[in-house]
Amino acid sequence: MPELFNPIGQKVEKVEKVAPATGPNGTTDDDDDKVVEEIESLCMNCEENGTTRLLLTKIPYFREIIIMSFSCDKCGFTNNEIQPAGTFQLKGVHYELRLTSLDDFQRQVIKSDTATVKFIELDVEIPAGKGRLSNVEGLLSSIIEDLAFGQEKRKEEAPEVYAKVEEIITKGRKMLAGDAFPFRVAVDDPAGNSFIVPDPRDGVGKWEKREYLRTPEQNAALGLADTSATGDLDADGNIIPDQVYSFPASCPGCLHPCTTNMKMVDIPHFRQVVIMNTTCEDCGYKSNDVKTGGEIPEKGRKVTLRVRNAEDLARDILKSESCALECPELNLSVNPGTLGGRFTTVEGLLTQVRDDLHNQIFEADAEAGEAARKNDSLSPGERTRWEEFFTNLNAAIKGEKEFTIVLTDPLASSYVQSLADDPSQPDEQIIVEDYDRTDEEEEDLGLKDMKTEGYEQDV
């Protein structure tokens, strides 16, 4: 078990296990035989001794966490907190959920002590600090309660501040009442230990997960060494196609020295892409990514492929980091940034999506094995929906089910291999459509703030 601190900041040195209550037949009330551990600790409110209770539990789709609860019988003070049961993850993580109905308020949220939570349209953020296990409604309610506290005093001492805070409170209460849909909540955690629960019925734009490499500043804040690395490619600084370049790096997982390999590849009838691979021999960490180059096109591109047989599954496919992927027949949607850039086959891409989702839903802790999959708290309805989803996905990967892949890329950087006899002629199973980017896509890509002419004058 990792080093623990109770909700009032004291280091836990010794714990006392409290066995679950048993029934008349000797069975426990808790099917998982979860043990609550208790320690005596100082109450920071009255400075008498209170009790801290610790429970190690598994969150579905996620991993194990430690739930802590402090209570003082002398003054009635209580406090609750969570801590991850493991170490920092290899990458930071950013989740975003778009709320469109009252049911979305019940989505479970795990906020670690290194994470920030932001309600984007409300422009209010919960800073890093206390870890919490709650839902979206609980987080939004706590923000409104915190802002409402002391409003009468602000009204007398700072009327301008009072008016601005009151405006936020009013808007937040409309959100809670269901009168301000849609709006978004985002959780960003450099340690990678936070989570927003997904749902198999989520479509593109509803739930999004994006992993990222921590910045040197974030590593320093987490007490980790600087993982930034640089390397000279050649004397002229130019990349030669089909030549593999290797340069030193630091593993984001164990911080030991490792090597990053990079190669530029020409995709026929498309463009040049850079394939990057990092492998650490010490901890086994692996990372693969594909970056497209060139100027930003005037329009986005939507590529639709009808997959009918094994030959179609073997087509080369490039999914850029900015691309969204949909398979309507499989009820599958992958948001931009979720998988990063990938250059593989149709079968390989679907296999990776399946493995990543299956690990996240059923095998949050691989070391826990079969016991973890049996003891999670998935409801029967949720488990049935996910099992049906993976059955259809497996059938598609084996070539037993026809389906459609839709790649929507605002940067037109994604590609599907054509099997037409004449490369200059269109493939009847591929539909390519150029479209005008939406204002939201332009904003997400930073194109609205990009200035390519007359910038010297601003300097």
Steps between C-alpha positions, in 0.01 A plus 500: 500500500638845416583762760173640639388824658168546675256779399663746743851445361641256759714211376338161569751278682280224640151384414248273665289276276127481566350181356165528323188398688398132465153358458341200673662259253842654539480695174605863478274787408757611244550247222848634431611463864622857500681590821464839666819606677484741793761722664478745786602849387493859620196717424620835366173663610498426874849342537350186656542151357268388220488201265620467140352210300669369184342281233684358199251456213496463121320749275345343187689586174778651714729369775527459874465802727505560876192666648569681829250634750583692820249561780531644849247393764601795722408791269325329209757609240514275189712489187520269196771452239640250248854407396616279211624160614780497243772729371499776240401379153733517200308795354270775611133474406226742396132400504209700365128421528225689316183498710176489301245358748434469873625139493850629422516661846533149648827426315758397758813717523826408672707813570845433642685757709705603193201560270304809407129495407355771279144572391592661169187705424482615862871594486554373855774259604559278803877518558729210584480406865265265678418175320130421456274214391175659385280556196457801272201625698695484828795691356282775353293527819813538713627781274170688531492452878858624536427808288175575686681493835588855600293669230329726755837626615614559141180693432595753766877514451544436125176551303672448162643165606164404650323568169745288299486211747120519511490474122708179516282357778181570302642335189623201704156447654344506154746227401400289800132549418557375145427838336844560346581189293734430337811585703835334569704387798872425467739317733873548443750297704875504429537189722246304292302382806164670433204377299152572360293184448404434133184338366482262201224718353721811483547631148769723352535820698331365814791347698864559420826375645837638397838394639801729484864514597559714806687827463821557700302734727237232568769242574662742743164561673455123541852461634628323188815570303490694177410263215563744219756382247652636182707349227665619180375312194786580264751772426259698278195447719306340211309170509574257216203279400522127589802553725466407868627759747571418863546752776522477879194553717376432853227245570182671631433190711823425690706808397789277384682585176345346187501552124243656269504388137358720224441438133338705222285294263345601167142367473416462128238744371491672840785677679802452725451387858742460791480175697646512854563212739631501857587179688644471850696181575486561876123516561358385164330831418410533130363794308415535130378810326454639150527867407396649168675803357435766241281808493153514654239443225214738446239231569457191714449155350261215568601153375244216505606137438256209457671190640365184339767228525846403624664693216346822632622421852856490361482853352753750635339774705644818649303655784653832601483642851237755392271236345173363642409138415149352479360156417119543513422127461729419796381791717867606518624856521853622572553869569793701362816455707384180671738262319749757375630455146495144361624353170389137481237280330123517551521175697792629707321826582181325614704248700677779684170676572354173631801419720519850647129510578494146641793571730335819619154349555573151633869488592583833667772328700662231285681351799170440676409251224176305502418595859480865404264427212272298726498741789440833327173682555369508141123478500348208303358742243833673443687169477251368243530815285879485503507125423268549201719787382820288511324203334409717199847654492670157506276380217602803292871441567464134387329606176166350603310830492488780243535851635596855412795707623459878494808718553419868559819708506487881512867508389445254211797297629340155501511240224362164387681287240325467165480153338396631157699350210574849371618729788369801310146358507278507810443190714126417502517407870657832606314831511712814550324827588660836570310726741523843657631484857259610773582792729548253787754298298686818406509601867617155621782498243612852594447626147296802607800633694754419228641800314718431195515850349612827654614336824828690485313822574362358824852408611 
